[in-house]
């Protein structure tokens, strides 16, 4: 069973499984709106999530994925926790609409508790505000788990990806 990266249609993003953390790493971010639209997917997110859905359809042996929502640490912790949970739910709803069985998807919001960068800069806060996908269960693989915080998933780029990674098209860099 090869769960390496594949390049899938329109945006040609890179999808790879981190061998250690079992994070699904993407070369592009899932973006959300601003202000009142903070829990709505930005248009650019649709193509990225379409590719994630295609990847999950191609790999039915991935039986459980946790969609983790993260935010920066500015503001009230309770609000950030709620926002991260809502964003993870929105991503799940989109994937379900695209044909992924809801039973395969679990959501968890972490707010600003698991930063991957400094919250002192705009760029750092942007990296901390992210969605990550972690494999919790695979058919035919013993001991698969969603090993916690890690720097994997969306928004952290594709560095450290599993062997066998196929790089995507023109815009494969993390924004």
Secondary structure by P-SEA (a helix, b strand, c coil): cccccccccccbbbbbbcccccccccccccccccccccccccaaaaaaaaaaaaaaaacccccbbbbbbbbcccccaaaaaaaaaaaaaaaaaaaaaaccccccbbbbbbcccccccccccaaaaaaacbbbbbbcccccccccccccccccccccccccccccccccccccccc
